Every structure is written in structure tokens, then in C-alpha cells.
């Protein structure tokens, strides 16, 4: 997560949203649809404020009853499997797996695949460190979007992947001059610092 990406996220979510991000991730991690009224109670933010913001984001996942299935962390399958407390969840992008582990305060395992080589990438995390990555050369890519944040999933998350190596990421980076590629451990350290600055890490 680059400084530019952090700034974009901070500007995108605003003050009220920073208050419900961590409670939202913790409730979604339980693996069940989340009623917005419950999230509002946990976060101390009006349900109307939460719903208004999430409904304005086209990438939000909902069930047929209007309960939240995911934003960032989701119960709908994506390329990025996120395993915590024995539950298989998913994330919108590679960096999400790294930022949500400090928020949850529990160890997690990540399974993804390299878009270039198809190689499986596995990462083991604790709330305070990345303990292993296979392959060890794995990197995370992100775009530094300057085109607004009306669709965080479409403009940022959909472009964030794990690659098996810097070399495997070269075609992606060549097509995106605004892109950023860094080792997994480095991105985790930045994500941890960001969570602490936002008051999200327990």
C-alpha cells in the first residue's frame, strides 16, 4: 500500500466511515450476513449514514434481504481466499488481506494466484507480522488512482493482485504507469502502520 493509495482511501471514506470500517470487517469475518442496524450499534454510527455510503459504492455485496455480505472482506468468492478462525472468506484485492489481519487481531492464511503465471501464492499472517510467503518472491500490486473514489472496488481493488515475482508483475506494471509493486512483507508493514494510525488495530 503506497502513500498515495493510503491518501486516496482516507479521502474516500471520510470521518464517519473510518468509524465503522473496523466493526464492519469484524462482523463480516463471522461469515454471516450483517444487518446494518447491528453494524450501526457496534460502530456508533447511524444506520442511514452507513447504508447511504455503502449503497453509493457499486462494488458492495448484498444478500436478497438487504443485509451486507461484503465490502473489502466478503462472503462472495473472489480470486483472494482469506481464511481466519477456520472460515473461508474472500477479499476484493490482495492488499485487503494484509490490512484486515491487524483489524481482526487474529492469525490468517491467504491463498491467491498469480495472474501472469497461474502459480498459487500462499501467505501466513499474524496481527503484527507476515510470517511466510510462498513463493518468497511474491509481490503485491496496486494502482494509485487519481480518478475519484465513487467506485473504490472498480477503480482500486479490481487492479490489486498478488504476483509470483517482480518479473511476473512486469506486464501489469508496463500497462499501468500509475501502478505500484512491492514485496508482500513491505505492504503488510505499511498496512499495519495505517491501521494503527486509524485506530483500527485492537
Helices and strands as residue ranges (DSSP letters): H 3-28, H 36-43, H 47-55, E 61-62, E 68-70, E 73-74, E 80-84, E 87-91, H 94-104, E 108-113, E 120-126, E 129-134, E 139-143, H 152-155, G 157-159, E 162-163, H 166-175, E 179-183, H 184-198
